[in-house]
Amino acid sequence: IMKEGHPGDDMYFIQKGQVKASVMRDGKEILIATLAAGDFFGEYATITGKNRIATVEALTDVNLARLHRETVKKIVTVHPEIKDVLRKYIKERVQMVLSTIAQYKHRKDESGMI
C-alpha cells in the first residue's frame, strides 16, 4: 500500500481487513504494528510533507478510504481540533517506530551481531 522512504500525499482509513506496518533495518523487517478496521495510517507523510516512515502491507483483503493531503487540509480548516488529534497520533507513532527500532538494535547488540 505504501513503502518506507517514499513520498506520500494520502492517508488511509481501514474500513475492513488488516494491515501491517514495518520498517527495514539491516536487511530485516521489523514489525511496528498491526492495524485493523477503524484504524488509520499514512498521516505522517500526509501532514508533514516528509517521506513515509514505514511500509504498510495488507495482511487480508482490505477496504480503505483514502484522503488526499488537500482534502485533509480542508477538513482541518473547518475543524481545527482535528489537527491536534493528528499531531498527537503522529508523535505517538514516531515514538513507537523509534522505540521499536531501538529495541531491535539493543537485541542485535546483545547477541553480538554488530
CORGIFEN-V728674 format. One record per backbone hydrogen bond with DSSP energy under -0.5 kcal/mol. CO is the residue of the C=O (numbers start at 1). NH is the residue of the N-H. If there is no record, write none. Layout:
<<CO NH> <CO NH>>
//
This chain:
<<2 56> <3 6> <6 52> <9 69> <11 67> <12 41> <13 15> <13 65> <14 38> <16 63> <17 37> <18 59> <18 60> <19 35> <20 57> <21 32> <21 33> <22 55> <23 30> <25 28> <28 25> <29 31> <30 23> <33 21> <35 19> <36 39> <39 14> <41 12> <42 46> <43 47> <44 48> <45 49> <52 5> <55 22> <56 2> <57 20> <63 15> <63 16> <64 66> <65 13> <67 11> <68 71> <68 72> <69 73> <70 74> <71 75> <72 76> <73 77> <74 78> <75 79> <79 82> <80 83> <80 84> <81 85> <82 86> <83 87> <84 88> <85 89> <86 90> <87 91> <88 92> <89 93> <90 94> <91 95> <92 96> <93 97> <94 98> <95 99> <96 100> <97 101> <98 102> <99 103> <100 104> <101 105> <102 106> <103 107> <104 108> <105 109> <106 110> <107 111> <108 113> <109 112> <112 114>>
//
